[in-house]
Each structure stands twice: as structure tokens, then as C-alpha cells.
Amino acid sequence: MAARDIILEGSRWQIGDGQSINIRNHKWLPRPPLFKPGVDTLLKVGDLIDQQTNKWNRPLIQNTFMQSTQEDILSIRLGDPQTPNILCWAKNKAQRFTVRSAYLVALRLNHDGGGEHSKAQDDKRFWHKMWKMDVPPKVRTFLWRACSEILPTWANLARRRIPIEPHCDICRHEEETVCHVLWECPLAVNVWALVKGKLQKCTVAAPDFYSLARQMKGQLTVKELEVWAMVSWSIWNARNRFYFEQKQSQPADILHGAMTLLQDYQRLSKLLILAFSHM
């Protein structure tokens, strides 16, 4: 392992004016930043600072980063904007390089060497299970779009610079993210409360829909996961009817439609499998 790798891993930028620090490619946070879909990652850290007040530009930060990264940024105290950006050793409180702290960094780098490969394998297993679910293909495609944060929610459209109010028109309280529409909005909560089994009492909280889906995969059986996917799709359709047809669906009707379609699809799938097995 090269000494340069250890130095780069153990160092972090201390912010002065922030104009030379790229928000994606430079280490300036305690952990890698998580970005919201469709944002400009070519920004400099200096762009996140209000030049008149020398304080963080909260609206821009909230529109650019996921919640955990927002908290990391806002926890950083800004100093004199006239001072240069300084690369500091970040592995002890004194911010001073020591052989011991460098040795600990080297140990961790050796231990985590397969981290990216492990994450890729986890993602592959997750999607393998999702694509094998016995649900209509359009539901599997919908789930992929939801996990990829490309459903046209108001929040996603606003982040793509479309001039639109990002808040949910159904509850009028929260930003309309994918996770909000399908899991957190009172309409969605009322639908999930009617589902029998684990989903009825499930209180999973997640920063985004992909994280929610990963948690569901770990907690639910295959059959429960199929119900979860089907009901999520039905909630999204109800949301679209509300916006584009001015029709408000009742939670019981949303659930009934989802379960009826799921049962019909699975029954037909079994008949087709049986028919082909006798050919």
C-alpha cells in the first residue's frame, strides 16, 4: 500500500473560502456525501456558503444532499472566508499526523479493500430477489424506478430545475419524495394499516425508497414482499388519479385493487406454467 493512499484517506479539507473544493471529488466531510437525484455535482463548497452572511446556504444544501449529508455539512463551523482551504489530518482530534494514526488508517484500508465489491454483490442479490417476484412485470419496473428515484414526484421534478412546488398536495405537510408518497404520507399510512401481517405494524424509517426496499427485503417473506410491491404500485396509481383525474381513492379501495390484481396475476401464472408443463 502506497503512503500516498494512506495520506489521502486520512486527510480532509478544512474550509476557508471553499472555492477550490469540489463537493463530490474532494474529501471535506466525515463520510462520502449522498446526493439527491439530478443535482449539479460540479458545485464548489464555496457555492454552498452565503457570501453575505458567511453562513451555510440551507435551501441549496437541502435541495442538493440527502438528510444525513445535510447534517454533516451543517455541523461544520465556518471560519474566516479570507483564509485558504487547508488539507488537515483528520484521524485524531489534534489534526496532526502521527505514525500510530497512519498505521490505523492502513489497517482499515486493508480490511475494507473489498468494500466496493461487497456492496456490488449486495446490490446484485437485492435486485435478483426483486426481479424474481411473482408480480406483473410493470410492477417490477415501477419498483426499479422508485428505488432509482426517477418517479416524477414533485420533489424529483423540482430538483431537475422544473419550477414546481415540491410539497405533497395530498397531505400538504411534507415534501413529496418517493418515500413520502409510498410510505409516509397519511394516505399511504392508512393503506398499510389495512394490510394483514407484518406490514400492518411495520414502522420502518428510511432516508430514501431504496433504503426502505432493502429493509423490507430483510424483514419480509417473499409473499409479503410481493404484497408490499403490489400495494406500493397501487398507491402510486391512486396518487396519479388524485392529481390528473381529481379522483380521491379510499385506502380500502387502493388495497382491494392491489390484492385483486396480484391474485389474478399469480393465478394466471400458475395456469400458464401448468399448461406449458403438459405440452
TORNUKE-591065 format. One line per 10 residues: for each residue x, z, y of N, C-alpha, C. Coordinates in steps of 0.05 Angstrom, whole numbers. Layout:
BEGIN
X Z Y X Z Y X Z Y  ...
***
This chain:
BEGIN
17 0 -24 0 0 0 18 0 25  12 -18 43 29 -21 68 22 2 87  44 10 102 40 32 122 20 23 143  20 -4 149 2 -14 169 -27 -9 161  -34 -12 135 -61 -7 126 -69 22 131  -50 40 126 -56 69 130 -61 75 159  -44 63 176 -47 68 205 -74 57 215  -80 33 207 -106 21 216 -130 37 206  -128 47 181 -150 63 170 -153 89 184  -131 102 192 -132 128 203 -135 129 233
-134 106 246 -136 106 276 -164 98 286  -169 105 310 -195 98 323 -190 96 353  -205 78 365 -202 74 394 -216 96 410  -201 108 429 -212 126 448 -220 110 473  -245 112 481 -257 94 500 -249 101 529  -238 81 543 -234 83 572 -256 67 585  -249 42 593 -270 25 604 -284 9 582  -273 9 558 -286 -4 535 -287 -34 535  -275 -47 554 -277 -76 557 -262 -92 536  -242 -80 524 -226 -94 504 -234 -87 475
-254 -70 472 -262 -61 445 -287 -75 436  -285 -91 415 -308 -105 404 -325 -86 387  -351 -87 390 -369 -68 377 -369 -70 347  -362 -94 336 -362 -98 307 -335 -96 295  -315 -109 307 -289 -113 294 -269 -91 299  -273 -74 319 -254 -53 325 -265 -26 316  -247 -8 308 -255 18 299 -257 36 324  -282 44 330 -286 61 353 -307 83 347  -318 82 322 -338 101 314 -328 115 288  -339 139 282 -331 153 258 -337 139 232
-356 120 233 -364 105 209 -372 77 218  -371 57 200 -378 30 208 -406 28 220  -408 12 242 -435 10 255 -455 -6 239  -480 2 241 -502 -12 228 -518 -26 250  -521 -52 248 -534 -68 269 -562 -75 261  -579 -77 281 -606 -88 277 -604 -118 274  -624 -130 261 -622 -159 256 -623 -175 282  -607 -197 282 -609 -216 304 -596 -208 330  -579 -186 330 -567 -177 355 -541 -191 360  -531 -189 385 -506 -201 393 -483 -182 386
-468 -188 366 -446 -170 357 -419 -177 371  -420 -196 390 -396 -202 405 -393 -185 430  -412 -166 433 -411 -148 456 -386 -131 455  -377 -122 478 -355 -103 480 -368 -75 484  -352 -55 477 -362 -27 481 -369 -23 511  -353 -35 528 -358 -33 557 -386 -43 565  -397 -62 550 -423 -73 556 -445 -52 550  -438 -32 534 -458 -11 527 -458 11 548  -441 9 567 -438 31 587 -450 21 614  -467 38 625 -478 32 652 -456 36 673
-448 14 685 -424 15 703 -429 31 728  -455 35 736 -461 50 760 -460 81 755  -470 89 731 -471 117 726 -449 127 707  -435 108 694 -415 115 673 -428 131 651  -452 123 643 -466 135 621 -474 113 601  -479 121 577 -487 101 557 -514 88 565  -515 62 560 -540 47 565 -558 50 540  -574 71 541 -591 78 517 -609 55 508  -624 41 526 -641 20 516 -626 -2 501  -602 -10 512 -587 -30 498 -577 -21 471
-568 4 470 -558 16 445 -581 17 424  -605 26 433 -627 28 415 -636 0 405  -633 -21 421 -640 -48 412 -619 -61 395  -595 -50 395 -573 -63 381 -566 -50 354  -568 -23 353 -558 -9 329 -581 6 314  -576 11 288 -594 27 273 -591 56 282  -610 73 274 -612 100 284 -586 116 280  -575 115 256 -551 131 251 -528 124 269  -525 98 275 -503 89 293 -510 96 322  -535 95 330 -542 104 356 -533 133 361
-537 150 341 -530 178 343 -499 181 345  -485 165 330 -455 166 331 -446 159 359  -457 138 371 -449 128 397 -455 149 419  -480 159 418 -488 177 440 -474 204 438  -462 210 415 -447 235 413 -419 233 426  -411 209 433 -384 205 446 -386 211 476  -370 229 486 -369 235 514 -352 214 528  -362 202 549 -347 182 564 -330 196 585  -305 186 588 -287 197 607 -285 179 632  -261 179 644 -256 164 668 -256 134 661
-274 118 673 -274 89 666 -250 74 676  -233 86 692 -209 73 702 -186 76 682  -189 93 662 -167 97 643 -168 75 622  -145 68 610 -144 47 590 -155 58 563  -163 39 546 -170 47 519 -145 54 503  -147 76 488 -123 86 474 -129 87 444  -111 77 428 -113 79 399 -102 106 390  -120 123 379 -112 150 372 -114 154 342  -98 173 332 -100 181 304 -125 199 301  -143 191 282 -169 204 281 -173 222 257
-151 228 243 -154 244 218 -147 273 221  -144 283 245 -143 312 250 -153 318 278  -159 343 283 -171 350 309 -152 345 333  -126 349 327 -106 345 349 -102 316 356  -112 298 339 -109 269 343 -79 262 343  -64 275 326 -35 270 324 -29 261 295  -12 241 293 -4 231 267 14 252 253  7 258 228 24 276 211 26 263 184  48 269 170 53 258 144 31 266 125  22 292 127 2 302 109 -25 286 112
-33 283 138 -59 269 142 -57 240 134  -34 228 137 -30 200 129 -31 198 98  -19 218 85 -20 219 55 -48 221 45  -65 237 59 -93 240 50 -108 213 54  -102 199 76 -114 173 81 -106 154 58  -81 154 51 -71 136 30 -85 142 3  -89 168 -3 -103 175 -28 -131 164 -28  -145 167 -5 -173 158 -4 -174 127 -6  -155 114 7 -155 84 5 -152 75 -24  -134 89 -39 -130 82 -67 -155 88 -83
-168 110 -77 -192 118 -92 -216 99 -86  -218 90 -61 -241 73 -52 -235 43 -54  -213 36 -67 -206 8 -67 -227 -10 -78  -243 1 -97 -264 -16 -109 -291 -12 -96  -292 0 -72 -317 7 -59 -335 -17 -54  -323 -38 -42 -339 -62 -36 -350 -75 -61  -333 -76 -82 -342 -87 -107 -365 -71 -119  -362 -44 -117 -383 -27 -128 -410 -31 -113  -409 -34 -86 -433 -39 -71 -446 -65 -79  -429 -86 -82 -439 -112 -90 -453 -110 -117
-441 -95 -135 -453 -92 -162 -480 -77 -160  -481 -56 -143 -506 -42 -139 -528 -60 -128  -521 -77 -108 -540 -95 -97 -549 -115 -118  -531 -124 -135 -538 -144 -155 -557 -131 -175  -553 -106 -183 -571 -93 -202 -598 -88 -189  -598 -81 -163 -624 -77 -149 -641 -102 -149  -628 -125 -141 -644 -149 -140 -651 -160 -167  -635 -155 -187 -642 -163 -214 -668 -150 -223  -670 -124 -216 -695 -110 -223 -718 -120 -207  -714 -125 -181 -735 -134 -164 -746 -162 -173
-728 -180 -179 -737 -207 -187 -750 -208 -214  -745 -187 -231 -758 -186 -257 -785 -173 -257  -794 -163 -235 -820 -150 -233 -842 -170 -241  -862 -160 -255 -885 -177 -263 -906 -177 -241  -899 -190 -219 -917 -193 -196 -916 -223 -188  -936 -232 -173 -935 -260 -164 -909 -267 -150  -899 -291 -154 -874 -299 -140 -875 -295 -110  -898 -300 -97 -900 -297 -68 -895 -267 -60  -901 -249 -78 -897 -220 -72 -867 -214 -74  -853 -225 -94 -825 -221 -96 -810 -233 -71
-819 -256 -63 -807 -269 -39 -813 -252 -14  -837 -242 -12 -844 -224 10 -825 -199 11  -821 -188 -13 -804 -164 -15 -776 -170 -6  -765 -193 -13 -739 -201 -5 -738 -204 26  -758 -216 37 -759 -220 66 -761 -193 81  -776 -174 69 -779 -148 81 -752 -133 80  -739 -134 57 -713 -120 54 -691 -133 71  -694 -158 76 -675 -173 93 -681 -171 123  -702 -156 130 -710 -152 158 -716 -179 172  -729 -197 158 -736 -223 171 -766 -227 172
-782 -207 166 -810 -209 171 -815 -209 201  -833 -224 211 -838 -226 240 -853 -203 252  -843 -179 249 -855 -156 263 -849 -158 292  -864 -143 308 -859 -144 337 -831 -135 344  -821 -115 330 -794 -105 336 -773 -126 329  -776 -140 307 -757 -160 299 -758 -184 319  -781 -191 328 -784 -213 347 -771 -205 374  -775 -180 382 -764 -171 407 -733 -172 406  -722 -165 383 -692 -165 380 -681 -194 380  -698 -213 375 -689 -241 377 -694 -252 405
-697 -234 424 -700 -241 452 -726 -255 458  -746 -252 441 -773 -262 447 -787 -242 464  -797 -249 488 -809 -230 506 -836 -219 496  -834 -198 481 -858 -186 468 -856 -156 467  -878 -142 469 -878 -113 467 -874 -105 438  -852 -90 432 -845 -84 404 -862 -63 390  -880 -50 405 -895 -28 393 -918 -37 376  -925 -20 356 -947 -26 337 -974 -25 351  -990 -46 349 -1016 -47 361 -1037 -32 345  -1030 -26 320 -1050 -11 304 -1051 18 311
-1027 31 312 -1026 60 319 -1019 65 348  -1006 45 361 -999 47 389 -979 70 395  -964 78 375 -946 100 379 -916 92 375  -911 78 353 -883 73 345 -876 43 348  -850 38 348 -840 10 347 -848 -2 320  -857 -27 321 -867 -40 297 -844 -52 281  -830 -36 266 -809 -45 248 -822 -51 221  -807 -63 203 -818 -69 176 -825 -43 162  -807 -23 164 -812 3 151 -837 16 162  -841 13 189 -864 26 201 -890 13 191
-891 -14 191 -915 -28 183 -923 -21 154  -903 -22 136 -909 -20 108 -909 8 96  -899 28 112 -896 54 100 -904 77 119  -898 75 145 -901 97 163 -926 97 181  -936 73 187 -960 70 204 -983 85 191  -1000 99 207 -1023 113 195 -1040 96 177  -1043 70 182 -1058 53 164 -1044 52 137  -1018 48 137 -1003 47 112 -1004 74 97  -1001 95 112 -1002 122 100 -1028 127 87  -1050 118 99 -1077 122 88 -1080 105 62
-1068 82 61 -1069 66 37 -1054 79 15  -1029 88 20 -1012 100 0 -1025 126 -11  -1040 140 6 -1053 165 -2 -1074 160 -24  -1083 135 -26 -1104 128 -46 -1092 119 -73  -1066 113 -73 -1053 103 -97 -1048 126 -117  -1056 123 -141 -1052 145 -161 -1023 146 -169  -1015 170 -178 -988 174 -188 -969 183 -167  -943 177 -172 -922 187 -154 -924 176 -125  -934 152 -122 -935 140 -96 -954 155 -77  -974 168 -89 -994 183 -73 -981 206 -58
-961 218 -70 -948 242 -58 -919 237 -49  -911 212 -50 -884 205 -43 -879 208 -13  -858 222 -5 -852 227 23 -825 217 30  -817 195 18 -790 184 24 -788 175 53  -765 182 65 -760 173 93 -734 156 91  -734 134 106 -712 116 105 -708 102 133  -683 95 140 -678 82 166 -688 53 167  -691 41 144 -700 13 143 -713 8 116  -726 -16 113 -741 -21 89 -724 -25 64  -700 -36 68 -682 -40 45 -674 -13 33
-668 7 51 -661 34 41 -685 46 27  -709 42 38 -733 52 25 -737 39 -3  -733 13 -5 -736 -1 -31 -715 10 -51  -691 15 -42 -671 26 -60 -679 53 -71  -691 70 -53 -700 96 -62 -723 93 -81  -741 75 -76 -764 70 -94 -754 62 -122  -735 44 -122 -724 35 -148 -714 58 -164  -702 78 -151 -691 101 -165 -711 121 -174  -735 121 -161 -755 142 -166 -778 133 -183  -784 107 -183 -808 97 -196 -803 83 -222
-823 83 -240 -821 67 -264 -825 37 -256  -820 20 -275 -824 -9 -270 -853 -15 -261  -872 -3 -275 -900 -8 -269 -907 3 -241  -897 26 -234 -902 38 -208 -889 21 -186  -865 10 -192 -851 -7 -173 -867 -32 -168  -880 -43 -188 -897 -67 -185 -921 -61 -167  -933 -37 -171 -955 -29 -154 -945 -26 -125  -923 -14 -122 -912 -10 -95 -907 -37 -81  -896 -56 -95 -891 -83 -83 -917 -96 -76  -936 -95 -94 -962 -108 -90 -977 -96 -67
-977 -70 -65 -992 -57 -43 -978 -62 -16  -951 -62 -17 -937 -69 8 -945 -96 18  -946 -115 0 -954 -143 8 -983 -143 19  -1000 -127 7 -1028 -126 15 -1030 -113 43  -1014 -93 49 -1014 -80 75 -1005 -100 96  -985 -116 90 -975 -136 108 -997 -157 114  -1012 -165 94 -1034 -184 98 -1055 -172 116  -1061 -146 112 -1081 -132 128 -1071 -131 157  -1046 -127 161 -1034 -127 188 -1038 -154 201  -1033 -175 186 -1036 -202 198 -1066 -208 204
-1084 -199 187 -1112 -204 193 -1121 -189 219  -1109 -165 223 -1115 -150 247 -1106 -165 272  -1082 -176 271 -1071 -189 294 -1083 -217 299  -1086 -232 278 -1093 -260 282 -1122 -267 277  -1137 -249 264 -1165 -255 259 -1183 -233 271  -1170 -212 283 -1185 -190 295 -1203 -176 274  -1193 -175 249 -1208 -162 228 -1192 -137 219  -1206 -114 220 -1193 -89 212 -1201 -82 184  -1182 -80 166 -1187 -74 138 -1186 -45 133  -1203 -35 115 -1204 -7 107 -1182 -2 86
-1170 21 86 -1150 27 66 -1159 22 37  -1183 30 31 -1193 26 3 -1195 -3 -4  -1202 -20 15 -1204 -49 11 -1176 -61 7  -1157 -51 22 -1130 -61 20 -1119 -55 -8  -1123 -31 -17 -1113 -23 -43 -1128 -38 -65  -1154 -41 -63 -1170 -55 -83 -1161 -84 -86  -1157 -97 -63 -1147 -125 -64 -1121 -127 -78  -1103 -109 -72 -1076 -109 -85 -1078 -105 -115  -1093 -85 -123 -1094 -79 -152 -1109 -101 -167  -1129 -112 -155 -1144 -134 -169 -1126 -158 -173
-1111 -166 -153 -1093 -188 -155 -1071 -183 -176  -1060 -159 -175 -1039 -151 -194 -1049 -152 -223  -1073 -140 -228 -1084 -140 -255 -1090 -169 -264  -1102 -185 -247 -1108 -213 -254 -1083 -228 -261  -1063 -225 -245 -1038 -239 -249 -1024 -231 -275  -1023 -205 -280 -1010 -196 -305 -1026 -203 -329  -1052 -204 -327 -1069 -212 -350 -1064 -242 -356  -1063 -258 -335 -1058 -287 -339 -1030 -291 -350  -1011 -276 -341 -983 -279 -351 -982 -274 -381  -996 -253 -390 -996 -247 -418 -1009 -269 -434
-1031 -280 -424 -1045 -302 -438 -1027 -327 -440  -1012 -333 -419 -994 -356 -419 -971 -351 -439  -960 -327 -439 -939 -321 -458 -949 -324 -487  -973 -314 -492 -985 -315 -519 -990 -344 -526  -1000 -360 -507 -1006 -388 -513 -980 -404 -520  -959 -399 -504 -934 -413 -509 -921 -405 -535  -925 -379 -543 -913 -369 -568 -925 -382 -592  -949 -394 -590 -963 -407 -613 -960 -437 -612  -945 -447 -593 -941 -476 -592 -920 -486 -611
***
